[in-house]
Amino acid sequence: MAFVSVRNLNFAYADGSPALSDVNLTAEKGEFVLICGPSGCGKTSLLKMMKPGLQPRGKTSGSIEFDGRPLNEYGPREAAQSIGIILQNPDSQTVCDSVRSELAFGLESIETPLTVMSKRISETVSYFGIEKLYLKKTAELSGGEKQLVILAAIIAMRPSLLLLDEPSSQLDPVAARQFYDILTRTNRELGITVLVSEHRITDIYAFADKVALMDKGRIVFKDTPGKAAAWAVSGNSESLEALLPVPSALSSYLIQRAVRSSQPPQTSTLPFTVKDAKTLFEGFARERLGVSTDNSDMRGDSYREERQKAVELKNVSYRFSKYDRAVLDSLWLDINYGEILAIVGGNGVGKTTLLRLTAGLIKPSVGRIGITRPSARIAYLPQNPQCMFSYDTVGENLLAAAGEKIGSTALSSGLDICGRVLNNEDAARAAETMTLDGLLEKHPYDISFGEMQRAAIAMLLIRQPDILLMDEPSRGLDHQAKTALSAILRCFRNEKKAVVFVTHDIEFAAEYADSCAMLFDGKIYFRAEPHDFFSGNMCYTTAAHRIAGSVFPNAVTLKDVMELWEKNEKKS
């Protein structure tokens, strides 16, 4: 009998909108299952249905069994101890002001004896190697450190099932890999069953025992990682094929070129790790490209353009208080019109602070921030889009952003929310651009994080800013939504507007930014065009470059690799 068994599960929210449709999913004891799917396909809803106390309100049918018993037979205390969950936003799960109290909170809730509690906390802290964090305030922790503390607090309760909903969405590449290394160690050494949903799957894909592909509220395929990748490229689902990890996508392309077919490769499995894809790529390169390869400059023409400055940050420093170490220290940065600038860096280095200073939300402790056009409109997307919504439906928030009054007088038109949005040209255009059909009458907190992010971006577009500042804009977005967002950013760039975003999504920055900058130790240490920025890096680089960099040193995106391959293949 499976340790976790979901059978014929259907769920619709209270407003009647379906979230899950005939879901069947099993996990054996100690298994690591990765759930992949486009934004809004039901991943978060499915995980919450498995956690008593977090199950959303609505109409449910079907069954969920855990460790041989129906889930609804578990009492609050037993469920809290046996099933742990880590959500997308670590701040929403941090309840105490110190790490020490955070680690004890769950154990106190299930009435763990003091002697047992002390033993478990000391053991868990040592196991996770977080001794340096133990006496810190939770407000002082970076996103990666918070996720580690939350994971440690759950493990101290000795759960047998761990659910994780996009846990790496706020982590930089290094912190994400460290988190998944510890999560995998927890799974392998402690035998805890793990179910995790993710959009950034290239790094975690190799850790999974099984991969479940989810689309439109259904589990459409579940098998080993290699077989799941092969199924996704076989033409069964375009939306799932776009979510493939880069090693599988590149391997599929190479096999397709090798057999000289325009159709996806008919294979039962595909490589899914950088190591295996690199071996395949270099072998194919030796056979088909010969010794000498043409490594053309992959940079576009935009990096050569001279641009007008939009914002000048001169010798800027910032401290949260006069007793704190400077988060930003003597920083100089020019933000230009007609440019998309991506800022990367580790968790807690001050990327969000830099955006908030530029937006005028806080004042620098030292230095000057100058806006070259005083009349320029500035729009800011915060890291947590929830704070942007003031009204009960997505449509009403769009209308408010467009300048309409929301209230009884506005409702006198007799139109429903969708009709009113369609009647407003700006709101209708933004809703169409960010594909918000079907979401306009829903409460912002009842939709997925990716859908909420799209709605928040739509509200910014309505304001038609001259300077657009975005904190993790690709967080929670699937491939289709990222492509739509990139088209918007490029449209802004072509209209000679300034776009700045901070991100941990290296693939997104490499593909869509005009220039990238590294924030480290309170300063901008390096700024360059993406191909110059990511080439030769070990940690802050793309999976495509790690796979193909030995053959094509200038290639940093999957598109670069494919273009150079075809160019060199024709010459060989």
N, C-alpha and C positions, 0 to 999 in steps of 0.2 A: 504493500500500500504506500502511495506517495506521501511524503511528509507534508507537503502543501498541495491541495487539490481544489481547483476552481472549476466548477462544472456548470455549463449552460447559464452563465451569469449574464443577466441583463440589468441595466440601470438607466433610469431617466431622472433628470432633476425635477424639482417641484413644478417648474414651469412647463414640463412636458418634453424638453429637449433631450434626446437620447445621448448617452455618453458611452455605454458599453452594450454590445450586442452579441449574445450567444458566445461569451468568452469561455474557452476551455484552456486551462494551463495547469501543469503539474511541475513540482520541484522535489527532487529526492533530498534526503537528509544530507547536509553538508555540500549541496550543489551551489554553484555560482551561476545565476541566470541573469543575462542582460536583456532588457526590453528596449527595443528600438522602434521608432515610428515618427511620423511627421508631427508637428505641433498641433495640439488639439485632437489627437487620435484617441485619447483616453488613458494614457499611461499613468498620469497622476491620479485620476479617478480610480483606476484599478488598484494602485498601491494603497490608497486611502480606504478602499473597501476591505482591505486585509488587516486594517488596524482599528480595532474597537476604540471608540472615543473620537475618531477622526472621520468616521464614515459619513459622507455627505447625505443630506436629506433628499428623499425622492422615492420613486417606485422601484423596488428591487424584486427580481425573481432569480431562481437558480440557487446554487449552494457553494459555500466555501468551507473546506475542512482543513484543520490544522492539527497535525500530530494525532490523527485518527479520530478527532472529535469535531463536530460542527463548531464553527467559530463563535456562533451566538450563545454557546454554552459556557464560554469563558467569562468569568467575572472580571470586574475592572482591575483588581489587584493582580490576578493571574495573567491577564492580557498585557498589563503594563510591564510585568516582569519578563514574560516570554517573547514578546514581539516589540522590537525597537524600530524606530523610523527616524530618518534624517531627511529634512525637507530642503527645498531649493535655497531658501534664505536662512543662513545660520542665525541672524539677528532675531528671527521670529521664534527660535527655539532656545535662545539663551535667556534664562529666567533669573539668574543671580548675578550679583555685581562682582563676584570674585570666582576664580577658577576652583578654589578649594570648596566653596559652597556649591558650585555647579556640579561638581563630582559627587557631592553628598546628597544633593536634592532628590534624585531618583531613588536612592537607597533609603532615605528617610521616608519617602512616600509609600514604600512597601514595608515599612516598619522593620527594617533590618537592625538587629542588635548592634550596639555601639562597637563592641569588640570585633564583630564580623565586618562592620562597615570600615573600620580603620584598616583592617587587613586587606580588604578588597581594594580600597582606594590606593594604598601604598603599592600593592601588587600591580594594579592597572597603570598607575603613573609610571612605574619602572618599565613595564612591558611596552608602553607607547613611547617611552623616552621623552616625556614632557615635564621632567623635574624643574626645568627653568621657567615653566609657565605656572607652576602650582601656586605660587604666592602672588601672581599678577591679578589685576582687575580685568574682567572680561572686556571692558571698553578699550583696553590697551592692546587687545589681540588683533592680528590681521585676520582676514577671512579664512585663510588656510588653517591658522592656529585655532580659530573658533570651531571649524569642522572637526579637527582632531580632538578637541576637548569634548564636543558633543558625542563623538564616536566613543571616546573613553568612558564618558558618563553612562552611556548605554551598555557598553561591554561590562562595566562594573556590576550591572544588575543581572548578569549571566543570562542573556536572552538566547533562544535557540533559532530565532528567525530575525533577520535584519533587512529592513526595507529602506531603499535610498532613492530619492527623487532628484535627479540631476545634481549630485553633490559637488561636482567640480565647476559649476557654472560661474562661480565668483573667484575661482582660483587661477593663479598664473600657471604656465606650463610646468614649471619645476614643482610647485606646491601640489598641483594636480597629480603628478606622477608619484610624489611622496605619499599623498593621501591614498592612492590606489595600491601602492606597495604595501602600506600598513593594512588596508582593507583586505587585500589578498592573503597576507600573512595571517590575519584574524580568521579568515575563511579556512585556510589550509591547516593551520595549527590547532585551532579551537573547534573546528568542525561546525561552525555556525552557518546555517543556510542563508544565502544572500540573494536578494532580488533587487536589481538596480536599473533605473531608467536613465538614459543619457542621450544627448544630441552630439556631444563631442566624443565620438566613440573610437577614434583611431588608437588612442592609448589604452583604453580599457578593454577593447575587443578581445585581445589575446588572453586576458585573465579569465574569460567566461568559459564555463563548461558547456553551456547551452545558450543559444541566442533565440529570443522570441521576437518575431517581426509583427508589428501591430499597425493596422491601418483602418480608419473609419470605425473605431470601436471594437474591432475584432482582432484576435490572434490569427494571422493568416499563414504563419509557418513557424516551426520551432524545431531546431536541430543543432548540431555542432556549429561552431563559428564558420568553418570552411564551407559547410554545406549551405548554411544560411546565406553566405555571400554569393555562392554560385546560384542559388535560387533567385536572389534579388536581381542578378544581371541577366537572367534568362528570359526577360520580357514580361514577367508576371506583374510587376508594379513599377511604374516610372518613379513614383514618389519615394518608394523604398530603395530603388537603385541609386537615387541621388544621395541617400544617407550612408552609402557604403564607406567603410574606412578606406583611406587613400591607398594603402598597400593592395587591397583587393581590387579597387577600381583600376589602378595602374596595371596590375597583373592581368585583369580581364582584357584591357586594351592590348597588351603585348601578345597575349594568346590569339586574340582576334586578328592582329596584324600578321602573326606567324602563319596562320592558316589562310590568310588573304580572303577573309570573309567580311561582309558588311553586317553579318548577324552576330549577336552575342555568342560567346563560346559555350558549347554544350558540354559542360564538365560538371562532375558531381561535387567538386570542392575547389576552393581558391585559396591562395596564400592570404593571410590576414595580419602578419606581423611585418615590421620594417625589415627584420633580418631575412626572412624567407623571400619577401618581395625584392630585396636588394640582390640576393643570390640569383633569382630568376632574371632580373633586369640586366645584371652584369654578364650573365651567361648568354642571353639573347644579344646583347650589344657586341660581344666578341664574335658571335656567329654572323650577325647581320650588318654590323656597321663597320667592321674592320678596325684597324689600329687608330687611324687619324679621324677625329670628329670635328665638325664645324660647330664651335661654341659661339654663335653670334650673340651680339649684345641684345638682350631681351628687353631692355628698358624702352619704354615708349618715349615720345617726343615731349610729353608734358613736363618732365623733370628739367628740361633745358629752358623752359619759359621764364621770363622775368615777371615777377608778380608784385602787385601793390600790397603793402602791409595793411592788415586789418586791425591787429592788436599787437602792441609791443609790451613785453614784460621785461623790465630792466632791474637787475639786481634785487629780485624779489625774494624775501624770506617770510616764513610764517611759522608761528608757534601757537599752540592751543592756549598756553598760558606762559607767563614770563619764567616759570620754573621748568617748563618742558624743553626738551631738545627740539631744535628747529626741524619741522617736517620738510619744508623747502628752504634752501640755504643759498642765497646769492644766485638765484636762477635767472638766466637770460633766455628769452624765447620770442621769435617772431611768428605770428599767425598771419597767413597771407590769403587774400582773396583769390579765387580761382584755383584753390588747392584743397585736397583732402589729406589731412595730417592725422596719422595714427600714433598714439603715445602708448608705449608698452613699458612694463616693469613689474617687479615682484609685488606681492601683496603688502600693503602698508607703507609703500614708498612715497605716497602723496599724490597719486594721479587724480583721485577725486577732489582733493583739496585744490589742486591746480585748476581744475575745471570750475570749481565754485568761486575761486578768486577771479578767474577770467569773466565769469558771468556776473560778477559784482555782488554775489551773495554774502561774501565775507571780505574783509579788508586786509591787505598785507601788513605784517608787522614792520617790515622795512621794504623799501623799494617803490617802484612806480609801475602802474599798469595803464597804458594809454590806448584809447580807442581812436583810430585815425579819423573816422567819420562819426561825429557825435550823434548823428541821427540814426545810426545803424541799429537795426532791431536784432536783439540777441535772444535766442531760445536755448533752453537747457533741459536735457533729458536726464533725470537722476538715475542712480543705480537701481533704486527700488521704484518702479513706476506706479505703485499703489498710491503714493502720496499725490499724484496728479489728478485723481478722480474725486470730484465733489458731489456728483449726482448719482442717481440710482440705476441709470442705464448707460451703456456705452454711447448710444445715440444722443442722449441729453448732454453728455460731456463734450461730444463733438460740436453740438449746436452752441454750447456755451463758449467753446473756443472760437467759434465763428462769430460771436458777438450777440447771439440771440439770448433773450431773457428766458430763464427756465422757471416756470411756475404756473399758477392758475391762469394768468392772462395769456401766456404763450399757448396754453392748451386749448384756448377758445377757438382755434382754427378748425377743430374737429378732426384733424389728421392724427394718425398714430405716429409713434416715434419714427418708424421707417419712412413714412410719407413725408414727415417734416424734414428729415435728413435729405431725402431726394429733392425736396423743394429748395434746399439751400445749396447753391452751386459749390461753394468752398467745401462744405461738409461732405457733400456727395462725392466730389472728386477725391478727397482724402480717404473716404471709406472704400472707394473702388480701388485706389492705388494700393492700400494695405489689406485688401481682400477681407473686409469686415462684414460681408454679407452673412446674415444669420446670427450675428453677435449684437446688433444694434439695440435690441430690446432686452438684452441680458445685463445683469448687474456685473460691474467690472470684477468683483471678487469671486464671481461664479464661473469665470472662464479660466483657461489655462494661463500659465505665466507667459508663454510665447504669444498667445492671443492678446493678453493685456499689454505686452510690450508693443505689439503692432498698433493697438488702439492709442497708446500714449504717443507713438511716433506720428500717427495721423493727426493728433491734436496739435503737435508742433508744426506740421506741414501747413495747417490752416492759417497759422500766424505769419507765414511767408517771411521767415527771418533772413537777415543778411549774414549773420554769424550763427552757425548751428553747432552747439556743444553737446556731446552725447557720451554718457557714461555706460559702457558695456552695451552698445545698441544691439549687438547680435546675440546677446544672452537669451536663451530659451527659444530662439528662432530655428526653424528647420531650413533645409537648403532652398526651398522655393521662396520662403520669406526673406532669406538673406539676399537672394538674387534680386528680389523686388526692392529691398532696401538699398542695395548697391546702385541700382538704376536711379533711384531718387538722389543719392549722394552725388552721383556723377552729373545729374541734371543740375544740381545746385552748383557744382564746380564749373560746369559749362556756362552757367549764368553769372560767373565771376563772383560767386558768394564763397564764404569761408566755412569749411567744415573741419571740426576737430573731434575725434573720438578717442577715448581710452579703452583699451581692450586687453583681454587675456586670450582672445581668439586669434592666434598667430596666422592661421590659414586665411581668415577674413582680411586681416591687415595686409598680408602679402599680396593678395589678389586685387584688392580694391583701393588701397591708399596710393597717393602720389608720393608721399614721403613718410618715413617712420622715424620716431625719436625714442631713445631709451632714457627713462627717468631712473636715476640711481643716486643714492646718497644726497638727495635734495636738489640735484642739478640735472640738466639735460646733458648727458655724457656723449651722445652720438646721435647724429641725424643724417639720414641719407635716403635715396630712392630705394624702394623695397628690395630690388635685386642686389644692390650693394649692401643693404642693411642685413639681410638674412643669409647671404652666401657666406659659407665658411664657418657659420656659428655651430655650436654643439648643442645648446639647450634652446636658445631662442631662434629656432628655425622651423621650417615646415617638414612634414613627413615626406613630401615629394623630394625635397632637397636631400634629406638623409638617405633616401633610396637611390637617387640618380646623380647626386653631387659628384661622385668620382668620375662619371662619364661626361656629364654636362654641368660644369661648375657654376654656370650662370643661371641655371634653372631653379626656381623656387616654388613654382606652382605646378599643379598637374597639367594645366594648359601649356606651360612652358615646355615641360618634358615631352608632351605629345607633339608639339610643333617642331622641336629639335629632332625628335626621332624620325618624323616623316621627312624632314629636310635631309637628314643624313642617310636615311634608308634609300632615298632616290639616287643619291650619289654613289652608293656602294655597289 
